[in-house]
Amino acid sequence: MAEQVNVAELTAHIRQLEEVLVLLERLKKLQQEVRRAHITTQAFNKIFQIAKLVAPRLGVAPALVMSPDRTGKVAIARALVVLLATEIYGLTAYAIGPALKRKPATIYHAVRVARDLIDIDPKLRQIYQQAKEDLENEGSKPAACPAPV
């Protein structure tokens, strides 16, 4: 004999499956957020390491490079740091941007500005070359630094 299908029971099972699918989708989004946070933290550490080399040579505190400050020396130091982060660590604008709380377009602009500045300013070129050499000689060890604010 054919078994009878209980429609109410079948409907309940379908709803449960739908709830499981929603939970799985939430889990996937949380995993992506954790991955992004981890990448941002790694980028922040590397950028701060570079800032500790570059900023003092320009008379700027390394923490200011990580801040929203847009004054002249800070912006120049940040541009050099961003350029070095792309060259030494291969970080992209999408990794650097969140670490500095900036949009990728701003990071691309900073790279262009830094390249222009080191082409025309011998002092900045020397700071850039010394920092690059120091980072390459250090073996790119991560620096201890404060957490992003």
HELIX and SHEET records of a PDB file:
HELIX    1   1 VAL A    7  VAL A   54  1                                  48    
HELIX    2   2 ALA A   55  LEU A   58  5                                   4    
HELIX    3   3 PRO A   62  VAL A   65  1                                   4    
HELIX    4   4 GLY A   72  ILE A   88  1                                  17    
HELIX    5   5 ALA A   93  LEU A  100  1                                   8    
HELIX    6   6 PRO A  104  ILE A  120  1                                  17    
HELIX    7   7 PRO A  122  GLU A  138  1                                  17    
END                                                                             
